[in-house]
Amino acid sequence: MLDLDKNSDYTWLHNGKIDSEYYDLDASLENTEIWNKNALDQMIEMVITTEPFERLFNLSFGSPLYQVLFENFSQLDSVMSVVFDTIEYWVPVTIDRSEAQVEADPDNNTLTFRIPYVSSNGLIRGIFARRLSR
């Protein structure tokens, strides 16, 4: 049996990258972990954009935001309290609700978020700023 470095099928092991014919996939073998504010922002976005019962093995994960986004913007204020509670349940942050802003654009079915938060340990402060639409 040939050593891996002499076997032409495994040359990609030495340069650390797999050539991929799919331009939208990163096939690198490098560690690309997300830390700090970026990780918290990504977790908040995941909670907001997941509908309840969408995840088969975690049915309680998610927020009722899409009901408002596609149906009735008049319920936005009452739903946002539930969304903030859901974020604080699943993500280790405390939201500054007095400074949080959510703006609705019913004509384009768009919500714009600006949600200030502090991590549970107090070391990370950030503002989740996103625009969600269909």
C-alpha positions as a printed Julia matrix, in Angstrom:
134×3 Matrix{Float64}:
   0.0    0.0    0.0
   1.3    3.46  -0.94
   1.88   6.18   1.61
  -0.72   8.93   1.36
   1.85  11.49   0.22
   2.77   9.27  -2.74
  -0.8    8.45  -3.74
  -2.1   10.91  -6.33
  -5.66  10.54  -5.06
  -4.73  12.26  -1.8
  -2.59  15.19  -2.94
  -5.26  17.59  -1.68
  -4.31  16.64   1.89
  -1.02  18.52   1.59
  -2.26  21.81   0.21
  -5.17  21.99   2.69
  -7.85  22.73   0.1
 -10.21  20.6   -1.92
 -10.91  21.92  -5.39
 -14.65  22.15  -5.72
 -16.64  22.47  -8.9
 -19.38  24.17  -6.89
 -18.52  27.85  -6.71
 -20.86  28.57  -3.8
 -19.36  25.98  -1.45
 -16.13  26.52   0.44
 -14.41  23.17   0.57
 -11.39  24.34   2.54
 -10.2   22.25   5.42
  -9.43  25.34   7.5
 -11.15  25.99  10.81
 -13.75  28.72  10.26
 -15.38  28.99  13.66
 -17.37  32.12  14.43
 -16.75  33.92  17.72
 -18.03  36.8   19.82
 -20.54  39.26  18.35
 -20.73  37.46  15.0
 -21.72  34.22  16.72
 -24.4   35.94  18.78
 -25.76  37.79  15.73
 -25.92  34.53  13.81
 -27.74  32.79  16.66
 -30.26  35.65  16.96
 -30.9   35.54  13.22
 -31.38  31.78  13.37
 -33.99  32.1   16.13
 -35.83  34.92  14.36
 -35.96  33.22  10.97
 -37.07  29.8   12.2
 -40.78  29.13  12.57
 -42.02  27.08  15.54
 -42.28  23.37  14.63
 -39.92  23.86  11.68
 -37.09  21.86  13.26
 -38.14  18.27  13.44
 -36.17  17.3   16.54
 -36.55  20.63  18.34
 -40.14  21.69  17.79
 -40.11  24.5   20.35
 -37.21  26.31  18.65
 -38.18  29.4   16.65
 -40.24  32.57  16.82
 -43.68  33.62  15.53
 -42.19  36.4   13.41
 -43.08  34.98  10.0
 -46.77  35.09  10.86
 -46.43  38.86  11.06
 -44.12  39.18   8.08
 -46.52  37.55   5.66
 -49.91  38.18   7.2
 -50.59  41.02   9.59
 -48.23  43.88  10.45
 -50.77  45.32  12.91
 -49.8   42.61  15.44
 -46.1   43.52  15.31
 -45.87  45.13  18.77
 -47.47  42.21  20.59
 -45.44  39.63  18.66
 -42.11  41.4   19.22
 -42.39  40.92  22.97
 -42.68  37.17  22.35
 -39.8   37.31  19.83
 -37.55  39.08  22.37
 -38.46  36.49  25.02
 -37.65  33.72  22.54
 -34.28  35.25  21.66
 -33.36  35.57  25.33
 -34.43  31.96  25.94
 -32.3   30.44  23.14
 -29.38  32.88  22.94
 -27.29  33.84  26.0
 -28.06  37.58  25.74
 -30.15  40.24  27.45
 -31.95  42.59  25.07
 -32.28  46.29  25.83
 -35.97  46.45  24.94
 -36.24  50.2   25.51
 -33.69  50.83  22.74
 -34.81  48.05  20.37
 -36.34  49.19  17.11
 -38.37  47.17  14.63
 -39.7   48.98  11.59
 -42.27  47.48   9.26
 -42.62  48.12   5.54
 -45.94  46.4    4.67
 -45.73  47.3    0.98
 -42.56  45.23   0.59
 -43.24  42.69   3.37
 -40.04  43.79   5.09
 -39.0   44.17   8.72
 -35.9   46.11   9.75
 -34.35  45.26  13.12
 -32.02  47.15  15.4
 -31.77  45.17  18.62
 -29.1   46.13  21.19
 -27.99  43.3   23.47
 -25.43  42.3   26.07
 -24.13  38.75  26.44
 -25.08  36.9   29.61
 -21.54  37.19  30.97
 -21.47  40.93  30.19
 -18.35  40.72  28.02
 -19.96  41.26  24.62
 -22.15  44.19  23.64
 -23.64  44.43  20.21
 -26.48  45.57  18.02
 -28.28  43.05  15.87
 -29.11  44.99  12.69
 -30.84  43.14   9.86
 -33.55  43.55   7.26
 -35.82  40.57   6.72
 -38.11  40.12   3.76
 -39.66  37.35   1.75
